[in-house]
Amino acid sequence: MTASLEFRAKNVSKAVEKASEELNIPPKELKYEVLSYGSSGIFGLSGAKQAKIRVQLPEDSMPVASQHEMSEFESDSADVTDKFEPSDKLNLEDDIALAKENQEGQQLYSFPEDPVEIGRLVLQRIIDAITTGAKISVEQDSERIFFNINGGNAGILIGKRGQTLDAIQAIVEKVINKNKENRTRVLVDVEGYLETRKENLERLAVQLAEKSKRTGKPMSCGQMNAYDRRIVHVALKDNPDVQTRSRGEGPLRKLVIFPKKRSYSRR
């Protein structure tokens, strides 16, 4: 006959250590069931949960005094499962990764097989930590996966000059392409912001090209991500008077517009 005790901690490993210390049993000899793996929340902002384990303790492994105490405890806890409230149970539907622990204590993780679904789940968790009421629609073709966010506080999701949106997109893209040999292009938009930004960048590109042509000097568009640099490159690729180049290292490189040298033929 066995009795069970529960232990909570920041994560499963800490809970096992706690149980081992209190019960004076080596961690490798503990027989336990993981009730909750815990969570630090999205970037530590919200939704933090403690890990919880249930340790099965054989009577013959306990001191005599402890056995007597446990026999009294058993009368009130014959069925420990009945004491759990729904809020204490692991909500698998809200977890991106479902985890189980085998007899050797190894954690096994199961992920959705569809990269689009993985990206959507990650994105929804991120935006739920930032704002409320935002929903995601998804479009996909052979070249890219496009996530469009509607609702919630668009300004907060976009951030100054689109920096928050760029960071969110980078995270989702990393997750989707983590185990893929061929990289999939990912775009995340908030209520049509990308189209507005594209139009503004195209106007800026034309203005700087005209100024470069008029002054004969290169014009810098400043630091841009790859998506924005591509917009400017495409906008000016057929302009006979200027050419564009990216300079610097890293994801935020500078884009510079140079005037083309003219060749004059003698009359």
C-alpha distance (Angstrom), angle and dihedral (degrees) to the residues before:
residue distance angle dihedral
M1 . . .
T2 3.77 . .
A3 3.77 137.1 .
S4 3.75 128.0 -155.1
L5 3.77 134.4 -138.8
E6 3.79 129.3 -168.7
F7 3.77 127.6 -135.5
R8 3.80 129.3 -171.7
A9 3.79 130.5 -161.6
K10 3.80 143.2 143.6
N11 3.80 91.3 -77.1
V12 3.81 139.5 -5.1
S13 3.80 94.2 -91.4
K14 3.80 91.5 53.8
A15 3.80 90.8 47.1
V16 3.82 90.3 52.1
E17 3.81 90.6 49.5
K18 3.79 90.3 50.0
A19 3.80 92.2 50.2
S20 3.79 91.6 46.6
E21 3.80 92.4 52.4
E22 3.80 96.0 45.5
L23 3.80 95.4 44.0
N24 3.81 95.4 37.2
I25 3.81 91.1 -129.8
P26 3.84 123.3 131.9
P27 3.83 112.0 -108.0
K28 3.82 92.2 -119.9
E29 3.80 90.8 57.8
L30 3.79 95.8 50.2
K31 3.78 116.6 108.4
Y32 3.76 109.0 -154.2
E33 3.77 145.0 155.2
V34 3.79 121.9 -138.0
L35 3.80 109.9 -128.2
S36 3.80 96.0 174.6
Y37 3.79 131.9 4.2
G38 3.77 92.4 -154.1
S39 3.76 127.6 -136.0
S40 3.79 136.5 -129.9
G41 3.80 89.0 -148.1
I42 3.79 126.4 -123.1
F43 3.82 105.2 -33.1
G44 3.81 87.1 -26.1
L45 3.82 91.1 -68.2
S46 3.79 101.3 114.0
G47 3.77 146.5 -17.9
A48 3.81 97.5 51.5
K49 3.83 112.9 171.5
Q50 3.77 132.5 -178.3
A51 3.78 121.5 -122.3
K52 3.80 114.8 -114.9
I53 3.81 130.7 -161.2
R54 3.80 133.0 -176.8
V55 3.82 112.9 -143.0
Q56 3.81 118.5 -152.9
L57 3.79 107.5 -145.2
P58 3.86 120.0 -167.8
E59 3.79 112.9 -140.1
D60 3.79 93.5 -130.3
S61 3.79 90.1 60.8
M62 3.83 92.6 58.0
P63 3.80 129.7 84.7
V64 3.84 114.4 -104.4
A65 3.81 93.1 -108.2
S66 3.79 90.9 50.0
Q67 3.82 91.1 49.5
H68 3.82 90.0 55.6
E69 3.79 91.6 49.9
M70 3.78 90.8 47.0
S71 3.82 92.9 50.6
E72 3.81 88.5 57.5
F73 3.78 89.9 46.6
E74 3.80 92.6 51.5
S75 3.80 93.1 63.5
D76 3.78 88.9 65.1
S77 3.80 97.8 36.9
A78 3.80 108.4 38.4
D79 3.75 88.9 132.3
V80 3.80 108.0 33.8
T81 3.77 92.1 176.0
D82 3.80 91.6 68.1
K83 3.80 90.3 62.4
F84 3.79 94.4 63.0
E85 3.76 119.3 102.0
P86 3.82 117.8 -143.8
S87 3.82 88.8 -109.9
D88 3.83 89.6 62.7
K89 3.79 93.8 57.8
L90 3.78 123.4 93.0
N91 3.80 109.4 -100.7
L92 3.78 102.6 -142.6
E93 3.78 94.5 -177.7
D94 3.80 91.2 64.8
D95 3.80 95.0 46.9
I96 3.78 121.5 89.1
A97 3.80 92.1 -159.2
L98 3.78 120.6 40.5
A99 3.77 112.2 -151.7
K100 3.78 132.9 -161.1
E101 3.76 130.0 177.6
N102 3.81 121.8 -140.6
Q103 3.80 128.5 -150.6
E104 3.81 92.4 -86.0
G105 3.79 90.7 55.9
Q106 3.81 94.9 -110.8
Q107 3.78 116.5 145.8
L108 3.78 116.9 -129.6
Y109 3.80 118.4 -162.3
S110 3.79 127.0 -159.4
F111 3.79 121.2 -161.1
P112 3.80 131.5 -173.6
E113 3.80 108.5 -93.2
D114 3.81 95.0 -140.0
P115 3.84 109.8 84.4
V116 3.80 90.0 -154.7
E117 3.80 90.6 57.3
I118 3.81 90.9 46.4
G119 3.81 89.9 52.6
R120 3.79 93.0 46.4
L121 3.82 92.7 50.7
V122 3.80 93.0 48.1
L123 3.80 92.4 46.3
Q124 3.81 92.8 48.4
R125 3.81 91.4 51.5
I126 3.81 91.2 50.3
I127 3.80 96.9 48.6
D128 3.83 91.9 43.6
A129 3.82 87.5 59.0
I130 3.82 90.6 52.1
T131 3.80 104.2 38.5
T132 3.80 141.8 -7.0
G133 3.78 133.8 -115.7
A134 3.81 96.5 28.2
K135 3.81 118.6 141.2
I136 3.79 131.3 -167.7
S137 3.80 131.0 -136.3
V138 3.80 121.0 -170.6
E139 3.79 133.3 -148.5
Q140 3.79 124.2 -179.0
D141 3.76 137.0 -175.0
S142 3.81 135.9 161.6
E143 3.82 92.4 -78.3
R144 3.79 106.8 40.1
I145 3.80 151.5 1.2
F146 3.80 112.9 -123.0
F147 3.82 121.0 -160.4
N148 3.80 117.4 -170.4
I149 3.81 120.0 -166.0
N150 3.79 120.0 -153.6
G151 3.80 127.3 -178.2
G152 3.77 130.3 16.0
N153 3.79 123.2 74.9
A154 3.80 103.0 -33.3
G155 3.81 93.6 -174.8
I156 3.80 93.2 58.5
L157 3.81 92.7 45.5
I158 3.81 91.8 50.4
G159 3.80 97.6 41.7
K160 3.80 128.2 -173.2
R161 3.82 109.3 -22.9
G162 3.82 88.5 -13.4
Q163 3.81 93.8 -64.9
T164 3.82 95.7 135.5
L165 3.79 91.5 47.9
D166 3.81 90.6 48.8
A167 3.81 90.3 52.5
I168 3.81 92.4 49.0
Q169 3.80 90.7 49.1
A170 3.82 91.4 49.8
I171 3.82 91.6 53.3
V172 3.81 94.1 48.2
E173 3.80 91.4 46.7
K174 3.82 91.5 50.9
V175 3.80 91.3 51.4
I176 3.80 94.5 48.0
N177 3.80 94.2 47.2
K178 3.81 97.4 39.3
N179 3.81 96.2 105.2
K180 3.80 99.9 21.1
E181 3.78 126.0 107.5
N182 3.80 93.9 -155.7
R183 3.80 114.3 51.3
T184 3.80 117.1 -124.2
R185 3.79 116.8 -147.1
V186 3.81 112.3 -124.7
L187 3.80 128.3 -163.1
V188 3.79 125.7 -173.6
D189 3.80 118.1 -166.7
V190 3.80 133.9 -177.9
E191 3.79 114.8 -146.8
G192 3.80 95.7 -39.4
Y193 3.81 96.5 -47.0
L194 3.83 93.2 136.1
E195 3.80 92.4 58.2
T196 3.80 91.2 49.9
R197 3.79 90.9 48.8
K198 3.80 90.3 48.3
E199 3.80 91.6 54.5
N200 3.82 91.8 48.0
L201 3.81 92.4 49.3
E202 3.79 92.1 49.2
R203 3.83 90.3 53.0
L204 3.80 90.8 47.5
A205 3.81 90.8 49.4
V206 3.81 92.2 53.5
Q207 3.82 92.5 47.4
L208 3.81 93.7 49.7
A209 3.81 91.3 45.0
E210 3.80 90.5 55.0
K211 3.79 90.8 48.2
S212 3.80 91.9 48.5
K213 3.80 90.6 49.7
R214 3.83 92.0 48.0
T215 3.82 97.8 46.2
G216 3.79 98.5 32.1
K217 3.81 89.4 -131.2
P218 3.81 131.4 116.8
M219 3.79 117.0 -102.7
S220 3.81 123.1 -150.0
C221 3.78 122.8 -143.5
G222 3.79 89.7 -164.1
Q223 3.80 126.4 -128.0
M224 3.79 115.3 -20.1
N225 3.76 137.8 171.7
A226 3.79 120.1 -116.2
Y227 3.81 93.4 -95.9
D228 3.82 93.8 54.3
R229 3.82 93.4 43.2
R230 3.78 89.7 53.5
I231 3.82 90.6 53.3
V232 3.82 91.5 54.9
H233 3.82 93.3 43.7
V234 3.80 91.2 52.1
A235 3.82 93.2 44.1
L236 3.83 92.2 56.3
K237 3.81 102.3 31.0
D238 3.82 92.8 103.1
N239 3.81 95.5 41.1
P240 3.84 106.2 115.9
D241 3.81 94.0 -158.0
V242 3.83 103.1 54.5
Q243 3.78 143.1 32.8
T244 3.80 131.0 -156.9
R245 3.80 130.7 -134.9
S246 3.78 135.3 178.0
R247 3.79 117.7 -132.8
G248 3.79 133.0 -169.2
E249 3.78 135.0 27.0
G250 3.77 135.7 -78.1
P251 3.81 131.6 35.8
L252 3.82 93.8 -56.9
R253 3.77 103.6 59.6
K254 3.79 126.7 163.2
L255 3.77 120.0 -107.0
V256 3.82 116.1 -147.7
I257 3.82 128.3 -168.2
F258 3.82 114.1 -147.2
P259 3.82 127.8 -166.5
K260 3.78 113.0 -119.9
K261 3.79 117.3 -120.7
R262 3.79 112.0 -110.8
S263 3.78 122.2 -137.7
Y264 3.78 114.7 -146.3
S265 3.77 120.3 -156.1
R266 3.79 119.6 -143.2
R267 3.73 117.2 -112.3
